[in-house]
Amino acid sequence: MLQRNPYHAPSQPAPAGAAAAAVSERGRPAAGGAIEIVIQRLEEVVDQETAALKSRQKVDLKDFNDRKSHALLDLSRALRQMQAGGASQVHLKNRLAELRAKLEVNRRVLQMHLEAVREVSTTLADAIREQDSDGTYSPSVRMAYKTS
C-alpha cells in the first residue's frame, strides 16, 4: 500500500527512474535510493514553488513552506540512516550540490517576490497616509513654522 507523501503535490506523478528503481530485495528503498527519493521530492517542491513565483501565479507560500520543511526533515532523517549504513558519499555530494543550486535559485526568486510585496505595501501605506492626512503635520507646515 502506498502512503501519500504530504510534501508531494497530488497532481504530480510519483518519482520515476533511478530513484524509484533503487529498491532493496525486500521492497524497501536501499539506503542510497531512499535519500535519492527524498532529494528528488524536495527538488520537485522547490521547482514547483520557483515556477509558480516566476509565472506570477497566486502562490500559497505557507503550503510550500510546510512541504519544504517536511521534506528537509525527511532529508535529515535519511542522511542519518545513510551515515549509519556507510553508503557512498560521492553521488550524495553531487545530488546535494544540485539541490543546493536549486535552493539558491528559489531563494533569489523568493527574495524578489518579497521585495515586490514590500514595495507595493509601502506604496499603499503611503497613499493611505496621504489620504488620511489633513496637512496639519505635513513636513511643509513644520518647515514653515521653524523658519518664522
C-alpha positions as CSV (number, residue, x, y, z in Angstrom):
1,M,0.0,0.0,0.0
2,L,1.4,3.4,-1.0
3,Q,1.4,6.2,1.5
4,R,0.6,9.7,0.3
5,N,3.6,11.9,0.8
6,P,2.5,15.2,2.5
7,Y,5.0,17.3,0.6
8,H,4.5,15.7,-2.7
9,A,1.8,17.6,-4.7
10,P,-1.1,15.3,-5.5
11,S,-1.1,16.4,-9.2
12,Q,2.5,15.3,-9.6
13,P,3.3,11.7,-10.5
14,A,5.5,9.6,-8.2
15,P,9.2,9.8,-8.9
16,A,10.5,7.5,-11.6
17,G,13.8,6.4,-13.0
18,A,16.8,5.7,-10.9
19,A,15.2,6.8,-7.6
20,A,12.3,4.5,-8.0
21,A,14.5,1.7,-9.1
22,A,16.8,1.9,-6.1
23,V,14.9,-0.6,-4.0
24,S,16.4,-3.4,-1.9
25,E,15.4,-7.1,-2.3
26,R,12.8,-6.7,0.5
27,G,10.9,-4.0,-1.4
28,R,12.3,-1.1,0.7
29,P,14.4,1.7,-0.7
30,A,18.1,1.0,-0.4
31,A,20.0,3.5,1.7
32,G,21.2,5.5,-1.3
33,G,17.8,5.0,-3.0
34,A,15.9,6.4,-0.1
35,I,17.9,9.5,0.0
36,E,17.6,9.9,-3.7
37,I,13.8,9.7,-3.5
38,V,13.8,12.3,-0.7
39,I,16.1,14.7,-2.6
40,Q,14.0,14.3,-5.8
41,R,10.8,15.1,-3.9
42,L,12.4,18.1,-2.3
43,E,13.6,19.3,-5.7
44,E,10.1,18.9,-7.1
45,V,8.6,21.1,-4.3
46,V,11.3,23.7,-4.8
47,D,10.9,23.6,-8.6
48,Q,7.1,23.9,-8.3
49,E,7.4,26.9,-6.0
50,T,10.0,28.6,-8.2
51,A,7.9,28.0,-11.3
52,A,4.8,29.4,-9.6
53,L,6.6,32.5,-8.4
54,K,8.2,33.1,-11.8
55,S,4.9,32.7,-13.6
56,R,3.3,35.2,-11.2
57,Q,0.6,32.7,-10.2
58,K,-1.2,33.0,-6.9
59,V,1.1,31.1,-4.6
60,D,0.3,29.6,-1.2
61,L,3.6,30.3,0.4
62,K,2.6,28.6,3.7
63,D,1.8,25.4,1.9
64,F,5.2,25.5,0.1
65,N,7.0,26.3,3.3
66,D,5.3,23.4,5.1
67,R,6.1,21.0,2.3
68,K,9.7,22.1,2.1
69,S,10.1,21.8,5.9
70,H,8.7,18.3,5.9
71,A,11.0,17.4,3.0
72,L,14.0,18.8,4.8
73,L,13.1,16.8,8.0
74,D,12.9,13.6,5.8
75,L,16.2,14.5,4.2
76,S,17.9,14.9,7.6
77,R,16.5,11.5,8.7
78,A,17.6,9.8,5.5
79,L,21.1,11.3,5.9
80,R,21.4,9.9,9.4
81,Q,20.3,6.5,8.2
82,M,22.8,6.7,5.3
83,Q,25.6,7.7,7.6
84,A,24.9,4.7,9.8
85,G,24.9,2.4,6.8
86,G,28.2,3.8,5.4
87,A,26.8,4.3,1.8
88,S,28.7,6.0,-1.0
89,Q,29.4,9.7,-0.5
90,V,30.4,10.8,-4.0
91,H,26.9,10.5,-5.6
92,L,25.4,12.1,-2.5
93,K,27.7,15.1,-2.7
94,N,26.7,15.6,-6.4
95,R,23.0,15.3,-5.6
96,L,23.2,17.7,-2.7
97,A,25.2,20.2,-4.8
98,E,22.4,20.1,-7.4
99,L,19.8,20.6,-4.7
100,R,21.8,23.5,-3.2
101,A,21.8,25.2,-6.7
102,K,18.0,24.8,-7.0
103,L,17.5,26.1,-3.5
104,E,19.7,29.2,-4.3
105,V,17.6,29.9,-7.4
106,N,14.4,29.5,-5.3
107,R,15.9,31.9,-2.6
108,R,16.6,34.6,-5.2
109,V,13.1,34.3,-6.7
110,L,11.5,34.4,-3.2
111,Q,13.6,37.4,-2.3
112,M,12.5,39.2,-5.5
113,H,8.9,38.3,-4.7
114,L,9.2,39.6,-1.1
115,E,10.8,42.9,-2.3
116,A,8.0,43.4,-4.7
117,V,5.4,42.8,-2.0
118,R,7.3,45.2,0.3
119,E,7.3,47.9,-2.4
120,V,3.6,47.5,-3.1
121,S,2.7,47.6,0.6
122,T,4.9,50.7,1.2
123,T,3.2,52.4,-1.8
124,L,-0.3,51.5,-0.4
125,A,0.6,52.7,3.1
126,D,2.0,56.0,1.8
127,A,-1.2,56.5,-0.3
128,I,-3.4,55.8,2.8
129,R,-1.3,58.1,5.0
130,E,-1.6,60.9,2.4
131,Q,-5.3,60.4,2.0
132,D,-5.9,60.5,5.8
133,S,-3.7,63.5,6.5
134,D,-5.3,66.9,6.6
135,G,-1.9,68.6,6.2
136,T,-1.6,69.8,9.8
137,Y,1.6,67.9,10.5
138,S,3.0,67.6,7.0
139,P,6.7,68.5,6.5
140,S,5.9,71.7,4.6
141,V,3.9,73.1,7.5
142,R,6.6,72.1,10.1
143,M,9.3,73.8,7.9
144,A,7.2,77.0,7.6
145,Y,6.8,77.1,11.4
146,K,10.5,76.6,12.1
147,T,11.6,79.5,9.7
148,S,9.3,82.1,11.3
